[in-house]
Each structure stands twice: as structure tokens, then as C-alpha cells.
Amino acid sequence: MPTFTILDRKIKRENLPEFTRYLFKNRIKDRRRIMEITKEEFQDYYCVQLSGITNMFNIKLVGELTGISKEKILFIMKNYAELSEKYK
């Protein structure tokens, strides 16, 4: 029965999908901790949204209008409800 060594941990073949899900979930949690959106960035995003200048899915144009990076815009879109409560 083959085993895989991942981060000095032996994993049996049948446990590999479960371990992969575990790694993916923790990666998402780490990414949320690392990405910080300031109040000003959220307000800039919100102002563009209210203005109706562009479709908010046009990330390139939203980035040009706000000066926010693509990664941060996607983060704002995915976590809009939480950020809205935090900064409004």
C-alpha cells in the first residue's frame, strides 16, 4: 500500500483526499488573516459601487478607479457582508 510523505507526515492513499481538504481549508483561513482591507479601501469600493459607473465584476476598471489591487477587490467581493458590517 503506497504512502505519501507530506510535510514529514506519512499519509495513506485512502486518506489523501481528506488531508488535501484539510490543507485547502487552512490555506483559506490563512489567506483571510493575511488580507487586511482598510476602511478607506472599502469606502472607495463602495463609492464606485454606488455611483454605477461600471459593473463591479469589471475588476480592472474598478482597480483603476479606486487604486485597489485585484486581489483586494476579489477579497472585498467575497467578504462584502462582513466588511460592510465592520466599516459602515
C-alpha positions as CSV (number, residue, x, y, z in Angstrom):
1,M,0.0,0.0,0.0
2,P,1.7,3.3,-1.1
3,T,2.1,6.1,1.3
4,F,2.9,9.8,0.6
5,T,5.2,11.9,2.7
6,I,3.8,15.5,3.0
7,L,5.4,17.9,5.4
8,D,7.1,15.0,7.2
9,R,3.8,13.2,7.7
10,K,3.0,9.8,6.2
11,I,-0.4,9.7,4.6
12,K,-2.0,6.5,3.3
13,R,-3.5,6.7,-0.2
14,E,-7.1,6.4,1.0
15,N,-6.6,9.3,3.5
16,L,-5.1,11.7,0.9
17,P,-8.4,13.4,-0.3
18,E,-9.3,14.1,3.4
19,F,-5.8,15.5,4.1
20,T,-6.0,17.6,0.9
21,R,-9.3,19.2,2.0
22,Y,-7.8,19.9,5.4
23,L,-4.8,21.7,3.8
24,F,-7.1,23.7,1.5
25,K,-9.4,24.8,4.3
26,N,-6.4,26.0,6.4
27,R,-5.0,27.8,3.4
28,I,-8.2,29.8,3.0
29,K,-8.2,30.7,6.7
30,D,-4.6,31.8,6.5
31,R,-5.4,34.0,3.4
32,R,-8.2,35.7,5.3
33,R,-5.9,36.5,8.2
34,I,-3.2,38.0,5.8
35,M,-5.5,40.1,3.7
36,E,-6.4,43.3,5.5
37,I,-8.8,45.8,4.0
38,T,-8.7,49.3,5.4
39,K,-11.8,51.5,5.9
40,E,-10.7,53.8,3.2
41,E,-10.3,51.0,0.6
42,F,-13.7,49.7,1.4
43,Q,-15.3,53.1,1.2
44,D,-13.6,53.7,-2.2
45,Y,-15.0,50.4,-3.4
46,Y,-18.4,51.3,-2.0
47,C,-18.4,54.7,-3.6
48,V,-17.7,53.2,-7.1
49,Q,-20.5,50.7,-6.4
50,L,-23.0,53.4,-5.6
51,S,-22.0,55.6,-8.5
52,G,-22.9,52.9,-11.0
53,I,-20.0,53.9,-13.2
54,T,-19.1,50.3,-14.0
55,N,-20.1,46.8,-13.4
56,M,-18.3,45.7,-10.3
57,F,-17.2,42.5,-12.0
58,N,-15.0,44.6,-14.2
59,I,-12.2,44.3,-11.8
60,K,-9.6,46.0,-13.9
61,L,-11.7,49.2,-14.2
62,V,-12.7,49.1,-10.5
63,G,-9.0,48.8,-9.7
64,E,-8.1,51.8,-11.9
65,L,-10.9,53.9,-10.3
66,T,-10.1,53.0,-6.7
67,G,-6.4,52.2,-6.7
68,I,-7.1,48.9,-5.0
69,S,-5.3,45.7,-6.2
70,K,-7.1,42.9,-8.0
71,E,-6.6,40.5,-5.0
72,K,-8.1,43.0,-2.6
73,I,-11.1,43.7,-4.8
74,L,-11.8,39.9,-5.0
75,F,-11.5,39.7,-1.3
76,I,-13.9,42.5,-0.8
77,M,-16.4,40.9,-3.2
78,K,-16.2,37.5,-1.4
79,N,-16.4,39.1,2.1
80,Y,-18.6,42.0,1.4
81,A,-21.2,41.3,4.1
82,E,-18.5,41.1,6.9
83,L,-16.7,44.2,5.7
84,S,-19.9,46.1,5.3
85,E,-20.9,45.5,8.9
86,K,-17.4,46.4,10.0
87,Y,-17.0,49.7,8.2
88,K,-20.5,51.1,7.7
